[in-house]
Amino acid sequence: MDRKDTAHGHLLAFPPRRDDVLWRGRASFPGVPTSVGEARTWLHDRLTGRGVEPPENVGLILSELATNAVHHTRSGLPEGRFAVRLLVHPDRLRLEVRDGGPLGNVHPLRRSTPGPLAEHGRGLVLVDSFAACWGRLPNGHGMYAELDR
């Protein structure tokens, strides 16, 4: 069951029902930029190893969520880590990137509108464009995105 987050305009998904998860996987990575690519490789290998065709843009979505964890949370501090959790359902795939918690105050999730020459600020715009739903994990230490299969 999903519900609309009226303050931010995106869907909040309740934790998936256990009985409809086909399989799951989890891996932890050092909170450094090079780990984002390692996380994408891990995801692709897990999906294809189980015979699941990776949904279009799943790597991009994981990259954006993992990059945010490295750059905007305690996961990017020395010795920091982030974890990727994958839940495969018959009709969808759920990615969760759990991080070390906020560096300071928790800011509301919002899609920014960066200038045409800006080098940053498009990550959540891309996630919003390609995910069926996305948002902050209930504990406030990470993000999730769901994609249709």
C-alpha positions in Angstrom: 0.0 0.0 0.0 1.3 3.4 -0.9 0.3 6.8 0.3 1.0 10.3 -1.1 3.3 12.6 0.7 1.4 15.8 0.0 4.2 18.0 1.3 6.7 16.8 -1.3 4.5 15.3 -4.1 5.9 11.8 -4.2 4.7 8.4 -3.0 5.8 6.9 0.3 5.8 3.2 0.2 5.2 1.1 3.3 7.6 -1.8 3.9 6.9 -4.6 1.4 4.8 -7.6 2.5 7.1 -10.4 3.3 5.1 -13.0 1.5 5.5 -11.3 -1.9 9.3 -10.9 -1.9 10.8 -13.4 -4.4 14.3 -12.9 -3.1 16.5 -10.2 -1.4 20.1 -9.2 -1.2 22.2 -6.9 0.8 25.7 -5.5 0.6 27.7 -2.9 2.5 30.2 -0.5 0.9 32.8 2.0 2.1 31.5 5.6 2.0 33.7 6.8 -0.8 32.8 7.8 -4.4 34.4 4.8 -6.0 32.0 2.5 -4.1 29.1 3.9 -6.1 30.3 2.0 -9.2 31.0 -1.1 -7.1 27.4 -1.0 -5.8 26.1 -0.8 -9.4 28.2 -3.8 -10.4 26.9 -5.7 -7.3 23.3 -4.9 -8.2 23.7 -5.9 -11.9 25.5 -9.2 -10.9 22.8 -10.1 -8.4 19.9 -9.4 -10.8 21.4 -11.2 -13.8 22.7 -14.0 -11.6 19.1 -14.7 -10.7 17.9 -14.4 -14.2 16.2 -11.0 -13.7 16.5 -8.5 -16.5 17.6 -5.3 -14.8 15.0 -2.6 -15.2 16.0 0.3 -17.4 17.7 3.0 -15.4 18.1 0.9 -12.2 21.8 1.5 -12.3 21.3 5.3 -12.6 18.8 5.3 -9.7 21.2 3.4 -7.5 24.1 5.7 -8.5 22.1 8.8 -7.5 20.9 7.4 -4.1 24.4 6.0 -3.2 26.1 9.3 -4.3 23.7 11.2 -2.1 24.6 8.9 0.8 28.4 9.5 0.3 28.2 13.2 -0.2 25.4 14.3 2.1 25.4 11.9 5.1 27.7 10.5 7.7 28.4 7.7 5.4 30.9 9.9 3.6 33.0 10.6 6.7 36.2 8.6 7.4 35.3 5.0 8.1 31.7 5.7 7.0 29.7 3.1 5.0 26.5 2.7 3.2 24.4 -0.4 2.5 22.3 -1.4 -0.5 19.3 -3.6 0.0 17.5 -5.2 -2.9 14.0 -6.7 -2.8 12.7 -8.4 -5.9 8.9 -8.7 -6.1 6.9 -10.3 -8.9 5.9 -6.9 -10.3 8.6 -4.5 -9.0 12.1 -4.1 -7.6 12.8 -2.1 -4.5 16.3 -0.5 -3.9 17.2 0.8 -0.5 20.4 2.7 0.3 20.9 3.0 4.0 23.3 5.6 5.2 25.0 6.7 8.4 22.5 9.4 9.1 22.4 13.2 8.4 25.4 15.4 8.8 23.3 18.1 10.4 19.7 19.0 10.4 17.4 16.8 8.3 16.2 18.8 5.3 13.0 18.0 3.5 13.3 16.1 0.3 12.8 18.3 -2.7 13.5 18.2 -6.3 15.6 21.2 -7.2 15.7 23.1 -10.5 19.4 23.6 -11.1 20.6 26.2 -13.6 21.5 25.0 -17.1 25.3 25.1 -16.3 25.1 23.7 -12.8 27.1 20.5 -12.2 25.0 19.2 -9.3 21.4 19.2 -8.2 19.7 16.8 -10.7 19.9 13.5 -8.8 16.5 13.5 -7.2 14.9 14.9 -10.4 16.3 11.8 -12.2 15.1 9.4 -9.5 11.7 11.0 -9.6 11.6 10.7 -13.4 12.5 7.0 -13.5 11.2 5.4 -10.3 7.6 4.4 -9.7 7.9 5.8 -6.2 10.8 6.9 -3.9 11.4 8.6 -0.6 13.2 8.6 2.7 13.3 5.4 4.7 11.1 5.5 7.8 14.1 5.6 10.1 15.5 8.7 8.3 18.8 7.0 7.5 18.5 6.4 3.8 16.4 6.4 0.7 14.4 3.9 -1.3 13.2 3.7 -4.9 10.9 1.2 -6.5 10.8 0.4 -10.2 8.4 -1.7 -12.2 9.7 -4.9 -13.6 
